[in-house]
Amino acid sequence: MFRTRFLLGAGAAAAALALAGCSVGGESDDASDGPTELTFWHGYTEADGDVLEQIVDEFNASQDEVVISTEIKTWAVIDDTLLPALSAGDGPDIVAMPAERLPVYAARGAFASLDDFYADPDSNTANLNPGAVEMETVEGSRYGVPTGFVPLAVYYNKALFEAAGISEPPATWDEWVTTAKSLTVDGNGDGTPEQYGVVLPDHATVANGLWPSLFYGNDGDIVEGGDTAVIDSPENAETLEFWRSAIVDDKISPTGVDGIGADEVFSSGKAAMTVGGPWMVFIAGDNGIDYGIAPIPAGPEAQAASAIGVSMAITAQDDVAKQEAAEQFFAYFLNDENSVAWSLGSGWPPLRTDIPADAVSENATVAALTEQAELGRPLLPGVVNSVDVLTAVDELTQKVIAGGDIEALLAEAQTAIQTALDD
């Protein structure tokens, strides 16, 4: 189960300084007549890991030209060790990672361009979700293929909804607040609800995408064109005012909660709604919660949600044969049969828009998320210093909910984000 919780700091970027310039295009050093051998690092460890291993095994058995060996590591270990391993000459040939980390490595020459691969009609990339492809793009070139792309959604406790006489999840911001107020219970009147209508973390949020999703709903954003900070806007000020009032004044959500804390509040039955990704299915199931899934409600200007993404890339190690072999696997991974198998096994919507809905209808969660896939927006596509940008957003939202001056905090965030983009 993939949870992009870490979004690590500058350790990987520092390690990049030790990486010699890499480029694909040289001749292979492999003079043997045997199959091309590839090493694949990934962090899938639950049901998604099982189905990925199965796809790799089936690929190996389907032909005798390429053999892939997988190495399972945590996402944090991959982020910490990839560049040093490549610099030492013992890194992987294929690597999976959270999509927001891909630009860090692509900008430092660690990944091979896949533009020619995308142009090949046999690559099975023609019908990929456009947002998923956007998250693979850095300065106009594509450096990865998606293995996951799913918008954040509202997960709600059906039993609490039924007890409150609420039959449908909210569809707009106003309905969201009204519904949350109806579901907030302060039985002893001490000002601290025993049950909250919703839990909306104010920092270190789910995959760092909650507040960007709210900004999108009022036609706001964080970065434009990959290099221009736009967080200091009237639209974002209105969004922050609206949600601070709902959270602090109406007390629909606890304050001072981070993303992991929000999961715990929901899983304990102390909040009727939360915002999350596919991992919430496991959390709800493990805690006996009968859950429903609904899109993040529409804001005044738009309905959109930040999407969690995962990418596979080919490391640039001057070996044409290995790049061609890795691309062969990517095309296999994205074919019709495996697109469906991967979606059902991972619990994420199909990456290809031409996969019919009935192909994944046997998994209710996947079917629900597939209906929402078009709402997904990639988080900070092409932004190299995404960690610093999201840290600035975290500081902004936490201070706003704590009562800080919104205009001053937006100006502060604007400066911090632009500095990170210029660095």
Rosetta blueprint (number, residue, H / E / L):
1 M L
2 F L
3 R L
4 T L
5 R L
6 F L
7 L L
8 L L
9 G L
10 A L
11 G H
12 A H
13 A H
14 A H
15 A H
16 A H
17 L L
18 A L
19 L L
20 A L
21 G L
22 C L
23 S L
24 V L
25 G L
26 G L
27 E L
28 S L
29 D L
30 D L
31 A L
32 S L
33 D L
34 G L
35 P L
36 T E
37 E E
38 L E
39 T E
40 F E
41 W E
42 H E
43 G L
44 Y L
45 T L
46 E L
47 A H
48 D H
49 G H
50 D H
51 V H
52 L H
53 E H
54 Q H
55 I H
56 V H
57 D H
58 E H
59 F H
60 N H
61 A H
62 S H
63 Q L
64 D L
65 E L
66 V E
67 V E
68 I E
69 S E
70 T E
71 E E
72 I E
73 K L
74 T L
75 W H
76 A H
77 V H
78 I H
79 D H
80 D H
81 T H
82 L H
83 L H
84 P H
85 A H
86 L H
87 S H
88 A L
89 G L
90 D L
91 G L
92 P L
93 D L
94 I E
95 V E
96 A E
97 M E
98 P E
99 A H
100 E H
101 R H
102 L H
103 P H
104 V H
105 Y H
106 A H
107 A L
108 R L
109 G L
110 A L
111 F E
112 A L
113 S L
114 L L
115 D H
116 D H
117 F H
118 Y H
119 A H
120 D L
121 P H
122 D H
123 S H
124 N L
125 T L
126 A L
127 N L
128 L E
129 N L
130 P H
131 G H
132 A H
133 V H
134 E H
135 M L
136 E L
137 T E
138 V E
139 E L
140 G L
141 S E
142 R E
143 Y L
144 G L
145 V E
146 P E
147 T E
148 G E
149 F E
150 V E
151 P E
152 L L
153 A E
154 V E
155 Y E
156 Y E
157 N E
158 K H
159 A H
160 L H
161 F H
162 E H
163 A H
164 A L
165 G L
166 I L
167 S L
168 E L
169 P L
170 P L
171 A L
172 T E
173 W H
174 D H
175 E H
176 W H
177 V H
178 T H
179 T H
180 A H
181 K H
182 S H
183 L H
184 T L
185 V E
186 D L
187 G L
188 N L
189 G L
190 D L
191 G L
192 T L
193 P L
194 E L
195 Q E
196 Y E
197 G L
198 V L
199 V E
200 L L
201 P L
202 D L
203 H E
204 A L
205 T L
206 V H
207 A H
208 N H
209 G L
210 L H
211 W H
212 P H
213 S H
214 L H
215 F H
216 Y H
217 G H
218 N L
219 D L
220 G L
221 D L
222 I L
223 V E
224 E E
225 G L
226 G L
227 D L
228 T E
229 A E
230 V L
231 I L
232 D L
233 S L
234 P H
235 E H
236 N H
237 A H
238 E H
239 T H
240 L H
241 E H
242 F H
243 W H
244 R H
245 S H
246 A H
247 I H
248 V H
249 D H
250 D L
251 K L
252 I L
253 S L
254 P L
255 T L
256 G L
257 V L
258 D E
259 G H
260 I H
261 G H
262 A H
263 D H
264 E H
265 V H
266 F H
267 S H
268 S L
269 G L
270 K L
271 A E
272 A L
273 M E
274 T E
275 V E
276 G E
277 G L
278 P L
279 W H
280 M H
281 V H
282 F H
283 I H
284 A H
285 G H
286 D H
287 N L
288 G L
289 I L
290 D L
291 Y E
292 G E
293 I E
294 A E
295 P E
296 I L
297 P L
298 A E
299 G L
300 P L
301 E L
302 A L
303 Q L
304 A L
305 A E
306 S E
307 A E
308 I E
309 G E
310 V E
311 S E
312 M E
313 A E
314 I E
315 T E
316 A L
317 Q L
318 D L
319 D L
320 V H
321 A H
322 K H
323 Q H
324 E H
325 A H
326 A H
327 E H
328 Q H
329 F H
330 F H
331 A H
332 Y H
333 F H
334 L L
335 N L
336 D H
337 E H
338 N H
339 S H
340 V H
341 A H
342 W H
343 S H
344 L H
345 G H
346 S H
347 G L
348 W L
349 P L
350 P L
351 L L
352 R E
353 T L
354 D L
355 I L
356 P L
357 A H
358 D H
359 A H
360 V L
361 S L
362 E L
363 N L
364 A H
365 T H
366 V H
367 A H
368 A H
369 L H
370 T H
371 E H
372 Q H
373 A H
374 E H
375 L H
376 G E
377 R E
378 P E
379 L L
380 L L
381 P L
382 G L
383 V L
384 V L
385 N L
386 S H
387 V H
388 D H
389 V H
390 L H
391 T H
392 A H
393 V H
394 D H
395 E H
396 L H
397 T H
398 Q H
399 K H
400 V H
401 I H
402 A L
403 G L
404 G L
405 D L
406 I H
407 E H
408 A H
409 L H
410 L H
411 A H
412 E H
413 A H
414 Q H
415 T H
416 A H
417 I H
418 Q H
419 T H
420 A H
421 L H
422 D H
423 D L
